[in-house]
């Protein structure tokens, strides 16, 4: 990973597949973080989780978790400010259809969705926490993503 990936919400539909492809190469957490921006250690988890120092304005934080246990590669978590994340519907236009996670995974105000993309022997797992619109008619326009977790695994 030598170039900085564009993390603006409008381009995530193309950035996420590029990130998934890079993760299949089993880079270090430091290499992944460097491709996303200026890196600082997470003050709450020093020595383990890395943060992007100055994420775009719509983000609360961007975390890079090193590979551990059975993980094949680092995991990236993109956390957005309320109401400012990309639309889950718009992302599905680029990434594929969302699968609804079991109801036990949902919270009072967030739906849990997943997309799985196959790339060679690896599968990219994109897990989303999506704000639940108060009116069903607003689904598709107010279905802002609050968090995306991106990881790869052999399947």
Beta strands, then each sheet from edge to edge (+ up, - down):
strand 1: 39-41
strand 2: 50-52
strand 3: 59-65
strand 4: 75-80
strand 5: 99-100
strand 6: 110-119
strand 7: 122-131
strand 8: 145-154
sheet 1: 1+ 2- 3+ 4- 8+ 7- 6+ 5-
end
